[in-house]
């Protein structure tokens, strides 16, 4: 009767070492593949939003909703409520890189917003909380209303589709809150993730490192693409947005002017 020979300790250690080496080689590739998959899902969500917004504007003679953040109680204006009839899956409200709010365990800068917490007295129209959470924000300047906030000018609003160079006009994008009101003089945030409600609006809400130095943006020609954080100031956020003289501290935007966390980005 022959005795079955098992693995020796040295042989087992060699096998384990080989597996460890293979894992070390494969893990970066797997991480890159996972990141690429998340980016594809994010862009797909924005493409679905493009269909929703295209249908809405088509139903309203090319006009966007008459407000972005006003009249929340009735839901007539806020894009969060207005577009509900045009989509079925609440999941398209969330970028896969920012699927949870701070209260759900999300960490800055990869967090979703929750208007039932930041604006509890205003968002009362819908009871289902899943419709009050998201990680995309709309460009406030597209709304078709004379209402303004602070020093912003209503004359800068786009109001409707069919604009010249529509591929440079942001509509919906990765964002730290439900809306963003960029101005050319807005500086970048000193720290990534300064889009929390307490920090206010401006470019801070959209200038966040969600996709390796980029954010995904849906433009008014209904195209989607990733945009480098430093290129956000080159887009035509509103009619009077002066891209030639956008954010020029110390006489111009040079590498040393960018916050430390952004200097490594192209």
Secondary structure, 3 states (H helix, E strand, C coil): CCCCCCCCHHHHHHHHHHHHHHHHHHHHHHHHHHHHHHHHHHHHHHHHHHHHHHHHHHHCCCECCCCCCCCCCCCCCCHHHHCHHHCCCHHHHCCCCCCCECCCCCECCECEEEHHHHCCCCCCCCCCHHHHEECEEEEHHHCCCCCCCCCCCHHHCCCECCCCCHHHCEEEEECCCCEECCCCCCCCCCCCCCCCHHHCCHHHHCCCCCCCCEEEEEECCCCEEEEEHHHHHHCCCCCCCCHHHCCCHHHCCCHHHCCHHHCCCC
